[in-house]
């Protein structure tokens, strides 16, 4: 019989087994061989180069089990948001239930080396909302602090990476679903701590979309040429560098 008062605790042992299983599952996933549209707005172009090229991450950079669980909770909350919006009378098409074989709505350009997969497309909505359709739908989950900032300042100011994603998706998806670049996108943010919902209409920002498209081309071309784009900072202690999965690799280079 197990001694539940022994060290390590039973919960710690079980959690370690769960985390090991999650890490094994995550390691078995096929890595991306393209630049993701959701990532193009990341502040550091060099980090995006490393990511696109599949450069090995630093030894301590793999996601711990807790982070993988947070990601999974985010996906589950997105599923709930889809159900809630549909229950509210919004005709929302997603890869979950509308697309054959789970195929996602998305785009692929630059020979498939820049791709994006959208959370959903709104085909119709209650008249009281005054929502132009078709409209892009993007959903993100956040902790309470980030959620409050998004409510206060809007997604463009508080989460520029998300705003860049939305603009790029509206631009490239408009070719296959006419109107997505004409109608504001619906951005939904879920507070993971309180289950509060924030909904925001995001008009198409053509200038931002062009900037992100040009940026993607710059990253692809520089990587093809074996050229490293500049670091985001001059000091490794910069906050983005402290969180970067390739910080050791990057700062060992001469420039």
Secondary structure, 3 states (H helix, E strand, C coil): CCCCCCCCCHHHHHHHHHHHHHHHHHHCCCCCCCEECCCCCCCCHHHHHHHHHCCCCCCCCCCCHHHHHHHHHHHHHHHHHHHHHHHCCCEEECCCCCCHHHCCCEEEECCCCEEEECCEEEEECCHHHCCCCCEEEEEEEECHHHHHHHHHHCHHHHCHHHHHHHHHHHHHHCCCCCCCCCCCEEEEEEECCCCCEEEEEECCCHHHHHHHHHHHHHHHHHHHCCCCCCCCCCCCCCHHHHCCCCHHHHHHCCC
